[in-house]
Amino acid sequence: MVILNTEVETEKKPDYPWEEAAYCVCSQVLEQEGFPYDGEVELLLTTPEEIRAMNREHRDTDRVTDVLSFPMLD
């Protein structure tokens, strides 16, 4: 089972049921990887400026990117 938490920091949102699609993708990835635990995914839709700031802060890379991911397991 996967718990999907979403947050939207932008006014521009996809015009399809994106939360349902994200849940299906996350569930399938965990299943295909044989992940033996319940999973929790945090999904943030944000602006290019904000993701650039996050990329700079966490990766020392000053540019926009499509995706940033951070593991929660040690």
N, CA, C and O atoms as a GROMACS GRO file, in nm:
protein
  296
    1MET      N    1   0.084  -0.118   0.000
    1MET     CA    2   0.000   0.000   0.000
    1MET      C    3   0.089   0.125   0.000
    1MET      O    4   0.194   0.127   0.064
    2VAL      N    5   0.045   0.225  -0.071
    2VAL     CA    6   0.119   0.351  -0.075
    2VAL      C    7   0.028   0.464  -0.027
    2VAL      O    8  -0.091   0.470  -0.061
    3ILE      N    9   0.085   0.552   0.051
    3ILE     CA   10   0.016   0.673   0.093
    3ILE      C   11   0.077   0.786   0.010
    3ILE      O   12   0.198   0.806   0.010
    4LEU      N   13  -0.008   0.860  -0.059
    4LEU     CA   14   0.038   0.970  -0.143
    4LEU      C   15  -0.011   1.101  -0.082
    4LEU      O   16  -0.131   1.124  -0.070
    5ASN      N   17   0.083   1.186  -0.045
    5ASN     CA   18   0.053   1.319   0.006
    5ASN      C   19   0.090   1.419  -0.101
    5ASN      O   20   0.202   1.417  -0.152
    6THR      N   21  -0.002   1.506  -0.137
    6THR     CA   22   0.025   1.603  -0.242
    6THR      C   23   0.012   1.745  -0.188
    6THR      O   24  -0.067   1.773  -0.098
    7GLU      N   25   0.092   1.833  -0.247
    7GLU     CA   26   0.085   1.975  -0.216
    7GLU      C   27   0.105   2.052  -0.346
    7GLU      O   28   0.190   2.017  -0.427
    8VAL      N   29   0.027   2.155  -0.364
    8VAL     CA   30   0.034   2.235  -0.486
    8VAL      C   31   0.072   2.378  -0.448
    8VAL      O   32   0.002   2.442  -0.370
    9GLU      N   33   0.184   2.426  -0.504
    9GLU     CA   34   0.232   2.562  -0.479
    9GLU      C   35   0.226   2.647  -0.604
    9GLU      O   36   0.295   2.749  -0.613
   10THR      N   37   0.147   2.608  -0.699
   10THR     CA   38   0.137   2.681  -0.824
   10THR      C   39  -0.009   2.689  -0.866
   10THR      O   40  -0.089   2.601  -0.834
   11GLU      N   41  -0.042   2.794  -0.938
   11GLU     CA   42  -0.180   2.808  -0.986
   11GLU      C   43  -0.207   2.721  -1.108
   11GLU      O   44  -0.321   2.684  -1.135
   12LYS      N   45  -0.101   2.689  -1.183
   12LYS     CA   46  -0.115   2.608  -1.303
   12LYS      C   47  -0.110   2.460  -1.264
   12LYS      O   48  -0.007   2.409  -1.219
   13LYS      N   49  -0.223   2.391  -1.281
   13LYS     CA   50  -0.233   2.250  -1.247
   13LYS      C   51  -0.266   2.170  -1.373
   13LYS      O   52  -0.326   2.223  -1.467
   14PRO      N   53  -0.228   2.043  -1.376
   14PRO     CA   54  -0.266   1.959  -1.490
   14PRO      C   55  -0.418   1.954  -1.504
   14PRO      O   56  -0.490   1.963  -1.405
   15ASP      N   57  -0.466   1.940  -1.627
   15ASP     CA   58  -0.611   1.936  -1.652
   15ASP      C   59  -0.663   1.793  -1.667
   15ASP      O   60  -0.755   1.768  -1.745
   16TYR      N   61  -0.605   1.702  -1.593
   16TYR     CA   62  -0.650   1.563  -1.589
   16TYR      C   63  -0.638   1.518  -1.444
   16TYR      O   64  -0.580   1.590  -1.362
   17PRO      N   65  -0.692   1.402  -1.410
   17PRO     CA   66  -0.686   1.357  -1.269
   17PRO      C   67  -0.544   1.314  -1.228
   17PRO      O   68  -0.515   1.196  -1.217
   18TRP      N   69  -0.458   1.412  -1.207
   18TRP     CA   70  -0.316   1.388  -1.182
   18TRP      C   71  -0.290   1.316  -1.051
   18TRP      O   72  -0.196   1.237  -1.042
   19GLU      N   73  -0.370   1.341  -0.950
   19GLU     CA   74  -0.347   1.272  -0.822
   19GLU      C   75  -0.371   1.122  -0.836
   19GLU      O   76  -0.297   1.041  -0.780
   20GLU      N   77  -0.475   1.086  -0.910
   20GLU     CA   78  -0.503   0.944  -0.935
   20GLU      C   79  -0.390   0.880  -1.016
   20GLU      O   80  -0.346   0.769  -0.986
   21ALA      N   81  -0.343   0.951  -1.119
   21ALA     CA   82  -0.233   0.899  -1.201
   21ALA      C   83  -0.106   0.884  -1.118
   21ALA      O   84  -0.036   0.783  -1.130
   22ALA      N   85  -0.076   0.982  -1.033
   22ALA     CA   86   0.044   0.975  -0.949
   22ALA      C   87   0.035   0.858  -0.852
   22ALA      O   88   0.134   0.788  -0.830
   23TYR      N   89  -0.082   0.835  -0.795
   23TYR     CA   90  -0.100   0.723  -0.704
   23TYR      C   91  -0.076   0.590  -0.776
   23TYR      O   92  -0.008   0.502  -0.724
   24CYS      N   93  -0.131   0.576  -0.895
   24CYS     CA   94  -0.113   0.453  -0.973
   24CYS      C   95   0.034   0.429  -1.007
   24CYS      O   96   0.083   0.317  -0.995
   25VAL      N   97   0.104   0.535  -1.048
   25VAL     CA   98   0.246   0.522  -1.082
   25VAL      C   99   0.326   0.480  -0.958
   25VAL      O  100   0.406   0.387  -0.965
   26CYS      N  101   0.304   0.546  -0.847
   26CYS     CA  102   0.378   0.514  -0.723
   26CYS      C  103   0.351   0.370  -0.680
   26CYS      O  104   0.444   0.298  -0.643
   27SER      N  105   0.226   0.329  -0.684
   27SER     CA  106   0.190   0.192  -0.646
   27SER      C  107   0.259   0.090  -0.735
   27SER      O  108   0.313  -0.010  -0.686
   28GLN      N  109   0.259   0.114  -0.866
   28GLN     CA  110   0.320   0.021  -0.960
   28GLN      C  111   0.472   0.013  -0.941
   28GLN      O  112   0.529  -0.096  -0.948
   29VAL      N  113   0.536   0.125  -0.918
   29VAL     CA  114   0.681   0.126  -0.898
   29VAL      C  115   0.717   0.045  -0.774
   29VAL      O  116   0.807  -0.039  -0.779
   30LEU      N  117   0.648   0.069  -0.664
   30LEU     CA  118   0.677  -0.006  -0.540
   30LEU      C  119   0.653  -0.155  -0.560
   30LEU      O  120   0.730  -0.238  -0.513
   31GLU      N  121   0.546  -0.190  -0.630
   31GLU     CA  122   0.515  -0.331  -0.656
   31GLU      C  123   0.622  -0.394  -0.746
   31GLU      O  124   0.670  -0.503  -0.715
   32GLN      N  125   0.660  -0.329  -0.854
   32GLN     CA  126   0.758  -0.385  -0.946
   32GLN      C  127   0.896  -0.396  -0.882
   32GLN      O  128   0.973  -0.486  -0.916
   33GLU      N  129   0.928  -0.307  -0.790
   33GLU     CA  130   1.057  -0.312  -0.721
   33GLU      C  131   1.056  -0.412  -0.605
   33GLU      O  132   1.160  -0.435  -0.543
   34GLY      N  133   0.941  -0.470  -0.577
   34GLY     CA  134   0.931  -0.566  -0.467
   34GLY      C  135   0.950  -0.502  -0.331
   34GLY      O  136   1.001  -0.565  -0.239
   35PHE      N  137   0.910  -0.376  -0.318
   35PHE     CA  138   0.925  -0.304  -0.193
   35PHE      C  139   0.838  -0.371  -0.087
   35PHE      O  140   0.716  -0.377  -0.103
   36PRO      N  141   0.898  -0.422   0.021
   36PRO     CA  142   0.824  -0.507   0.115
   36PRO      C  143   0.744  -0.432   0.221
   36PRO      O  144   0.681  -0.496   0.306
   37TYR      N  145   0.744  -0.300   0.218
   37TYR     CA  146   0.677  -0.222   0.323
   37TYR      C  147   0.568  -0.134   0.261
   37TYR      O  148   0.562  -0.118   0.139
   38ASP      N  149   0.484  -0.080   0.346
   38ASP     CA  150   0.395   0.025   0.299
   38ASP      C  151   0.483   0.145   0.265
   38ASP      O  152   0.583   0.169   0.331
   39GLY      N  153   0.446   0.218   0.164
   39GLY     CA  154   0.526   0.332   0.122
   39GLY      C  155   0.452   0.463   0.139
   39GLY      O  156   0.329   0.466   0.140
   40GLU      N  157   0.528   0.569   0.153
   40GLU     CA  158   0.470   0.703   0.161
   40GLU      C  159   0.546   0.794   0.065
   40GLU      O  160   0.669   0.798   0.067
   41VAL      N  161   0.472   0.865  -0.017
   41VAL     CA  162   0.532   0.953  -0.117
   41VAL      C  163   0.476   1.093  -0.097
   41VAL      O  164   0.356   1.112  -0.084
   42GLU      N  165   0.566   1.190  -0.094
   42GLU     CA  166   0.528   1.331  -0.088
   42GLU      C  167   0.548   1.388  -0.229
   42GLU      O  168   0.658   1.379  -0.284
   43LEU      N  169   0.445   1.445  -0.286
   43LEU     CA  170   0.452   1.501  -0.420
   43LEU      C  171   0.419   1.650  -0.414
   43LEU      O  172   0.312   1.689  -0.365
   44LEU      N  173   0.510   1.732  -0.462
   44LEU     CA  174   0.493   1.876  -0.460
   44LEU      C  175   0.493   1.929  -0.603
   44LEU      O  176   0.589   1.908  -0.676
   45LEU      N  177   0.386   1.997  -0.642
   45LEU     CA  178   0.383   2.067  -0.770
   45LEU      C  179   0.415   2.212  -0.738
   45LEU      O  180   0.345   2.277  -0.660
   46THR      N  181   0.521   2.263  -0.799
   46THR     CA  182   0.568   2.397  -0.765
   46THR      C  183   0.609   2.475  -0.888
   46THR      O  184   0.596   2.426  -1.001
   47THR      N  185   0.657   2.593  -0.867
   47THR     CA  186   0.697   2.681  -0.978
   47THR      C  187   0.841   2.653  -1.018
   47THR      O  188   0.918   2.597  -0.940
   48PRO      N  189   0.879   2.692  -1.140
   48PRO     CA  190   1.019   2.677  -1.181
   48PRO      C  191   1.116   2.750  -1.088
   48PRO      O  192   1.226   2.701  -1.060
   49GLU      N  193   1.076   2.866  -1.039
   49GLU     CA  194   1.164   2.942  -0.950
   49GLU      C  195   1.188   2.867  -0.818
   49GLU      O  196   1.300   2.864  -0.768
   50GLU      N  197   1.082   2.808  -0.765
   50GLU     CA  198   1.096   2.736  -0.638
   50GLU      C  199   1.179   2.608  -0.654
   50GLU      O  200   1.261   2.577  -0.568
   51ILE      N  201   1.158   2.534  -0.763
   51ILE     CA  202   1.236   2.411  -0.781
   51ILE      C  203   1.382   2.446  -0.808
   51ILE      O  204   1.472   2.369  -0.771
   52ARG      N  205   1.407   2.559  -0.873
   52ARG     CA  206   1.546   2.603  -0.893
   52ARG      C  207   1.611   2.632  -0.758
   52ARG      O  208   1.726   2.594  -0.735
   53ALA      N  209   1.539   2.700  -0.670
   53ALA     CA  210   1.593   2.730  -0.536
   53ALA      C  211   1.619   2.601  -0.458
   53ALA      O  212   1.721   2.590  -0.390
   54MET      N  213   1.529   2.504  -0.468
   54MET     CA  214   1.548   2.376  -0.398
   54MET      C  215   1.667   2.301  -0.457
   54MET      O  216   1.745   2.241  -0.383
   55ASN      N  217   1.681   2.303  -0.588
   55ASN     CA  218   1.793   2.237  -0.655
   55ASN      C  219   1.926   2.299  -0.611
   55ASN      O  220   2.024   2.229  -0.586
   56ARG      N  221   1.927   2.431  -0.602
   56ARG     CA  222   2.047   2.503  -0.558
   56ARG      C  223   2.080   2.469  -0.411
   56ARG      O  224   2.195   2.444  -0.377
   57GLU      N  225   1.978   2.467  -0.327
   57GLU     CA  226   1.999   2.440  -0.184
   57GLU      C  227   2.045   2.297  -0.156
   57GLU      O  228   2.137   2.276  -0.077
   58HIS      N  229   1.983   2.201  -0.221
   58HIS     CA  230   2.009   2.060  -0.188
   58HIS      C  231   2.113   1.993  -0.277
   58HIS      O  232   2.172   1.892  -0.237
   59ARG      N  233   2.137   2.046  -0.397
   59ARG     CA  234   2.230   1.981  -0.489
   59ARG      C  235   2.340   2.072  -0.539
   59ARG      O  236   2.423   2.030  -0.620
   60ASP      N  237   2.343   2.195  -0.492
   60ASP     CA  238   2.442   2.293  -0.538
   60ASP      C  239   2.441   2.309  -0.690
   60ASP      O  240   2.546   2.329  -0.752
   61THR      N  241   2.323   2.299  -0.749
   61THR     CA  242   2.305   2.315  -0.893
   61THR      C  243   2.205   2.426  -0.917
   61THR      O  244   2.087   2.411  -0.884
   62ASP      N  245   2.249   2.537  -0.973
   62ASP     CA  246   2.164   2.654  -0.989
   62ASP      C  247   2.093   2.652  -1.125
   62ASP      O  248   2.127   2.729  -1.215
   63ARG      N  249   1.995   2.563  -1.137
   63ARG     CA  250   1.915   2.557  -1.260
   63ARG      C  251   1.782   2.489  -1.230
   63ARG      O  252   1.766   2.420  -1.130
   64VAL      N  253   1.689   2.510  -1.320
   64VAL     CA  254   1.557   2.447  -1.309
   64VAL      C  255   1.571   2.300  -1.347
   64VAL      O  256   1.653   2.264  -1.432
   65THR      N  257   1.492   2.216  -1.285
   65THR     CA  258   1.489   2.075  -1.319
   65THR      C  259   1.345   2.027  -1.316
   65THR      O  260   1.259   2.093  -1.258
   66ASP      N  261   1.317   1.914  -1.378
   66ASP     CA  262   1.181   1.860  -1.380
   66ASP      C  263   1.145   1.789  -1.249
   66ASP      O  264   1.032   1.796  -1.203
   67VAL      N  265   1.244   1.721  -1.192
   67VAL     CA  266   1.217   1.636  -1.076
   67VAL      C  267   1.332   1.645  -0.977
   67VAL      O  268   1.449   1.645  -1.015
   68LEU      N  269   1.298   1.652  -0.850
   68LEU     CA  270   1.394   1.631  -0.741
   68LEU      C  271   1.336   1.521  -0.655
   68LEU      O  272   1.216   1.521  -0.627
   69SER      N  273   1.420   1.429  -0.614
   69SER     CA  274   1.372   1.322  -0.527
   69SER      C  275   1.470   1.305  -0.411
   69SER      O  276   1.591   1.321  -0.426
   70PHE      N  277   1.414   1.273  -0.296
   70PHE     CA  278   1.492   1.257  -0.175
   70PHE      C  279   1.448   1.129  -0.106
   70PHE      O  280   1.330   1.114  -0.075
   71PRO      N  281   1.540   1.037  -0.079
   71PRO     CA  282   1.502   0.914  -0.009
   71PRO      C  283   1.473   0.942   0.137
   71PRO      O  284   1.529   1.033   0.197
   72MET      N  285   1.383   0.860   0.193
   72MET     CA  286   1.349   0.876   0.334
   72MET      C  287   1.401   0.760   0.418
   72MET      O  288   1.389   0.763   0.540
   73LEU      N  289   1.458   0.659   0.354
   73LEU     CA  290   1.513   0.546   0.427
   73LEU      C  291   1.662   0.564   0.450
   73LEU      O  292   1.731   0.619   0.364
   74ASP      N  293   1.711   0.519   0.562
   74ASP     CA  294   1.855   0.523   0.589
   74ASP      C  295   1.927   0.415   0.511
   74ASP      O  296   2.049   0.402   0.521
   0.00000   0.00000   0.00000
